[in-house]
């Protein structure tokens, strides 16, 4: 697929442009500092994009203010006493140096034990935690898919989990493939369910248009609240490198 990349300045704002074989223009503002990106059909001119951005300047500025004011987690050192999250609940970390297998255990509703080999670095301990998050999501996602595929009358061909910097989930409607952000393991269960429903709904309607909103309103009436929960939660420190 042909992809063309460029950028323009619009009233002091740098706008990244990606032209590709799509039908409609899409404008996005991305964390952590409000990067502006436009995905546009190949035939759309810079001037048309400039006018589209000018028409959305108020919204862009509001999004950038929200990102700048959003709380961010401090850099994790993976040591005892740190706070870490699982399914929206805060846990106090206890690092245990062990000769056996590495892993994570929740001892109660407030304490998370991370077992790591003697001499493990902070990065290695973090990989242990991420591996555990991935394992837990792999248990939580299939029942949600089973429930909502039946409700919506759709079927995914494949799904997966990966670290993503700017999206909670993605859907390739043509391949019937969805990806879910590993960070969802930290968020409340209702937020994970919202993202699953959101991506499955894209198998019916690819765009965030009136039909898509109507689908979400019909099947998950509180979806706006769940989206707000996700967008108001602290941003992970390591999500915004580079």
Buried (B, 14 or more C-beta within 10 A) or exposed (E): EEEEEEEBEBEEBEBBBBBEEBEEBEBBBBBBEBBBBBBBEEEBEBEEBBEBBEEBEEEBEEBBEBBEEBEBBEEBEBEEEBEBBBBBEEBEBBBEEBEEEBBBEBEEEEEBBBBBBEEBEBEEBBBBBBEBBBEBBEEBBEEBBEEBBEEBEBEBEEBEBEEBBBBBBBBBBEEBBBBBBBBBBBBBEBBBBBBBBBBBBBBEBBEEEEEBBEBBEEBBEEBEEBBEBBBEBEBBEBBBEE
